[in-house]
Amino acid sequence: MNNSTITVITGGSRGLGRSTALALASRGQNSIITYRSGEAAARETIQSIEKLGARAAMLQLDVGQVAGFAGFVTRLREVLNSTFGRERFDALVNNAGEGLHKPFVETTEAEFDELVNVHLKGPFFLTQRLLPWIEDGGRIVNISSGLARFSFPGHSAYASMKGAIEVLTRYQAKELGARGIAVNTVAPGAIATDFNGGAVRDNSALNAGVASSTALGRVGLPDDIGGVISNLLREDNRWINGQRIEASGGMNL
């Protein structure tokens, strides 16, 4: 992808989405980031992107509310035209999400449904809605988790959604191949962000436990993942398709 490319990143105002947008901006590539409620953080991210010499825009979006997708697409098309002079964009990163740490026997139907809406139904139908506006030869990156490979008690519902996303990725790669669109999954390990209440970042015992189970001897940082996602969008990685790429530092090998 060249320096005129545009990547739409859901949940791009903080954490892994923000890191991805900044990694792209460091190569002069442009982003449209979404946020659910953190408008101030989104504005700060936009400013950081622009300082790196790239262009950016932000739009509010709750990926758990499919009913709002039609309006989002309308706003996105307006921003593409007004900010970038384009009708389509080049890549989509389905990053937005939320966590749940709760034993299987205690997980409620409402909590399960919330995770379905945010992590599976939302990305499924948002991608479907956006397909007409993704360039042929474009890219889609879905975000999974190391928890879809290894198991920690308390993550059964969340990890189940990520397992489903990995299956969906393979089907999307197969069905969208005729348009030259490559679709892959990036599966982070435990990352020190504010995700799940900042547990990995702020709980010293948990942090040490994760580090001890990781071959590289530490927990992950946002830039460890943002760099992977942005590199996956490079032109010379076009032949990677339908793959699950785990970025966990060698966790639970």
TALINMO-V970705 format. One record per residue. N is the residue number from 1. RES is the residue in one letter. SS is DSSP state (@ for helix, = for strand, . for the rest). PHI is phi in whole degrees, -180 to 180 (999 if undefined). PSI is psi in whole degrees, -180 to 180 (999 if undefined). Layout:
<<N;RES;SS;PHI;PSI> <N;RES;SS;PHI;PSI>>
This chain:
<<1;M;.;999;137> <2;N;.;-92;-177> <3;N;.;-74;-2> <4;S;.;-96;4> <5;T;.;-73;155> <6;I;=;-127;128> <7;T;=;-116;129> <8;V;=;-92;125> <9;I;=;-123;113> <10;T;.;-77;144> <11;G;.;63;40> <12;G;.;-90;5> <13;S;.;-84;-16> <14;R;.;-155;173> <15;G;@;57;-136> <16;L;@;-67;-35> <17;G;@;-65;-43> <18;R;@;-62;-45> <19;S;@;-60;-39> <20;T;@;-64;-46> <21;A;@;-61;-41> <22;L;@;-71;-36> <23;A;@;-64;-41> <24;L;@;-64;-43> <25;A;@;-63;-32> <26;S;.;-64;-19> <27;R;.;-105;12> <28;G;.;80;14> <29;Q;.;-95;145> <30;N;=;-95;157> <31;S;=;-140;150> <32;I;=;-117;116> <33;I;=;-104;150> <34;T;=;-113;156> <35;Y;=;-141;153> <36;R;.;-91;-51> <37;S;.;-137;-15> <38;G;.;-89;69> <39;E;@;-63;-39> <40;A;@;-63;-42> <41;A;@;-65;-38> <42;A;@;-63;-42> <43;R;@;-64;-39> <44;E;@;-64;-39> <45;T;@;-65;-41> <46;I;@;-58;-45> <47;Q;@;-62;-40> <48;S;@;-67;-39> <49;I;@;-63;-46> <50;E;@;-66;-32> <51;K;@;-64;-26> <52;L;.;-86;0> <53;G;.;95;6> <54;A;.;-103;167> <55;R;.;-101;154> <56;A;=;-156;158> <57;A;=;-145;163> <58;M;=;-135;146> <59;L;=;-139;143> <60;Q;=;-78;138> <61;L;.;-159;132> <62;D;.;-106;106> <63;V;.;-68;-13> <64;G;.;-85;0> <65;Q;.;-119;88> <66;V;@;-59;-32> <67;A;@;-61;-22> <68;G;@;-89;0> <69;F;@;-70;-36> <70;A;@;-62;-44> <71;G;@;-65;-37> <72;F;@;-63;-44> <73;V;@;-61;-40> <74;T;@;-61;-46> <75;R;@;-66;-38> <76;L;@;-62;-43> <77;R;@;-64;-37> <78;E;@;-64;-42> <79;V;@;-68;-40> <80;L;@;-56;-44> <81;N;@;-73;-48> <82;S;@;-75;-36> <83;T;@;-93;-35> <84;F;@;-118;-10> <85;G;.;64;33> <86;R;.;-126;159> <87;E;.;-102;-22> <88;R;.;-132;167> <89;F;=;-122;174> <90;D;=;-105;-28> <91;A;=;-150;150> <92;L;=;-127;129> <93;V;=;-115;110> <94;N;=;-85;85> <95;N;.;-105;-30> <96;A;.;-57;139> <97;G;.;-172;176> <98;E;.;-146;160> <99;G;.;-108;170> <100;L;.;-150;121> <101;H;.;-114;101> <102;K;.;-158;138> <103;P;.;-58;150> <104;F;@;-51;-45> <105;V;@;-72;-14> <106;E;@;-105;-8> <107;T;.;-70;128> <108;T;.;-88;163> <109;E;@;-63;-38> <110;A;@;-64;-42> <111;E;@;-65;-42> <112;F;@;-62;-47> <113;D;@;-63;-37> <114;E;@;-62;-43> <115;L;@;-67;-39> <116;V;@;-59;-47> <117;N;@;-63;-42> <118;V;@;-80;-41> <119;H;@;-100;-17> <120;L;@;-127;-61> <121;K;@;-62;-44> <122;G;@;-59;-59> <123;P;@;-59;-36> <124;F;@;-60;-54> <125;F;@;-83;-25> <126;L;@;-66;-46> <127;T;@;-60;-42> <128;Q;@;-59;-45> <129;R;@;-64;-35> <130;L;@;-87;-12> <131;L;@;-53;-41> <132;P;@;-64;-16> <133;W;@;-109;5> <134;I;=;-94;131> <135;E;=;-62;144> <136;D;=;-58;139> <137;G;=;82;10> <138;G;=;-80;-169> <139;R;=;-136;150> <140;I;=;-131;132> <141;V;=;-122;122> <142;N;=;-101;149> <143;I;=;-106;125> <144;S;.;-110;-142> <145;S;.;-162;150> <146;G;@;-58;-24> <147;L;@;-67;-10> <148;A;@;-81;-13> <149;R;.;-103;-48> <150;F;.;-112;162> <151;S;.;-119;132> <152;F;.;-125;129> <153;P;.;-54;139> <154;G;.;102;-2> <155;H;.;-122;20> <156;S;@;-61;-44> <157;A;@;-70;-48> <158;Y;@;-60;-48> <159;A;@;-65;-32> <160;S;@;-62;-39> <161;M;@;-64;-40> <162;K;@;-70;-35> <163;G;@;-61;-40> <164;A;@;-66;-39> <165;I;@;-63;-36> <166;E;@;-66;-39> <167;V;@;-66;-45> <168;L;@;-58;-41> <169;T;@;-57;-44> <170;R;@;-65;-40> <171;Y;@;-67;-41> <172;Q;@;-63;-43> <173;A;@;-60;-41> <174;K;@;-68;-45> <175;E;@;-81;-23> <176;L;@;-99;0> <177;G;@;-60;-30> <178;A;@;-62;-25> <179;R;@;-94;3> <180;G;.;75;17> <181;I;.;-88;121> <182;A;=;-93;136> <183;V;=;-129;127> <184;N;=;-137;164> <185;T;=;-113;135> <186;V;=;-109;128> <187;A;=;-116;97> <188;P;=;-71;154> <189;G;.;-84;-158> <190;A;.;-72;125> <191;I;=;-121;141> <192;A;.;-82;85> <193;T;.;-132;-171> <194;D;.;-86;5> <195;F;@;-61;141> <196;N;@;58;39> <197;G;@;75;16> <198;G;@;74;24> <199;A;@;-59;-49> <200;V;@;-66;-37> <201;R;@;-73;-41> <202;D;@;-104;-21> <203;N;.;-91;107> <204;S;@;-64;-36> <205;A;@;-68;-43> <206;L;@;-65;-42> <207;N;@;-58;-46> <208;A;@;-67;-37> <209;G;@;-65;-42> <210;V;@;-64;-44> <211;A;@;-60;-39> <212;S;@;-70;-22> <213;S;.;-96;5> <214;T;=;-111;131> <215;A;.;-59;-34> <216;L;.;-86;0> <217;G;.;79;20> <218;R;.;-155;168> <219;V;.;-81;163> <220;G;=;-78;157> <221;L;.;-117;156> <222;P;@;-52;-41> <223;D;@;-67;-22> <224;D;@;-63;-33> <225;I;@;-93;-42> <226;G;@;-57;-39> <227;G;@;-65;-39> <228;V;@;-64;-47> <229;I;@;-63;-47> <230;S;@;-65;-37> <231;N;@;-68;-31> <232;L;@;-65;-23> <233;L;.;-88;-3> <234;R;.;-66;150> <235;E;@;-60;-37> <236;D;@;-80;3> <237;N;@;-109;19> <238;R;.;-62;-28> <239;W;.;-82;-5> <240;I;.;-81;121> <241;N;.;-154;137> <242;G;.;70;25> <243;Q;.;-110;153> <244;R;=;-102;117> <245;I;=;-112;110> <246;E;=;-88;132> <247;A;=;-122;85> <248;S;.;-129;7> <249;G;.;71;12> <250;G;.;85;50> <251;M;=;-84;132> <252;N;.;54;50> <253;L;.;-76;999>>
